[in-house]
Amino acid sequence: MPTITTKPFKSGNSEAIRLPKDMAFGIGTEIEVTKLGGIVTIRPKSKPTIKQMIAKMREIGPPPDGVQKREPIEPPERPGL
């Protein structure tokens, strides 16, 4: 893994650093930042597994009034499509 040297700069009331393009995570990616002593780790936030999502849904449980029924949706006539 390449090592870079950079300096923090002021961004509003926070400190920030710039990451080079080859180290970028992508706009909108959730990032976890961990500090342990003098070591700061930056990594993309891990996505939950299917098993974790199912466990969370079971924890939440069904709605108090059960599954709600909806009126059927009829799409409008759209000639030419």
GINOR-V524355 format. One record per residue. RES is the residue in three letters. OMEGA is omega in radians with two decimals (NA if undefined). Layout:
RES_OMEGA + RES_OMEGA
This chain:
MET_-3.14 + PRO_3.08 + THR_3.09 + ILE_3.03 + THR_3.14 + THR_3.09 + LYS_3.07 + PRO_3.06 + PHE_-3.12 + LYS_3.06 + SER_-3.02 + GLY_3.10 + ASN_-3.08 + SER_2.97 + GLU_-3.14 + ALA_3.01 + ILE_3.07 + ARG_3.05 + LEU_3.07 + PRO_-3.08 + LYS_-3.10 + ASP_3.07 + MET_-3.08 + ALA_3.12 + PHE_-3.10 + GLY_-3.12 + ILE_3.09 + GLY_3.12 + THR_3.07 + GLU_-3.05 + ILE_3.01 + GLU_3.09 + VAL_-3.11 + THR_3.09 + LYS_3.10 + LEU_-3.04 + GLY_3.13 + GLY_-3.09 + ILE_3.09 + VAL_3.12 + THR_3.11 + ILE_3.12 + ARG_3.09 + PRO_-3.14 + LYS_-3.11 + SER_3.12 + LYS_3.13 + PRO_3.09 + THR_3.09 + ILE_-3.13 + LYS_3.12 + GLN_3.13 + MET_3.12 + ILE_3.11 + ALA_3.13 + LYS_3.12 + MET_3.10 + ARG_3.12 + GLU_3.13 + ILE_3.12 + GLY_-3.14 + PRO_3.09 + PRO_-3.09 + PRO_-3.12 + ASP_3.10 + GLY_3.14 + VAL_-3.10 + GLN_3.11 + LYS_3.09 + ARG_2.99 + GLU_3.12 + PRO_3.14 + ILE_3.09 + GLU_-3.14 + PRO_3.13 + PRO_3.06 + GLU_3.13 + ARG_-3.10 + PRO_3.10 + GLY_3.13 + LEU_NA
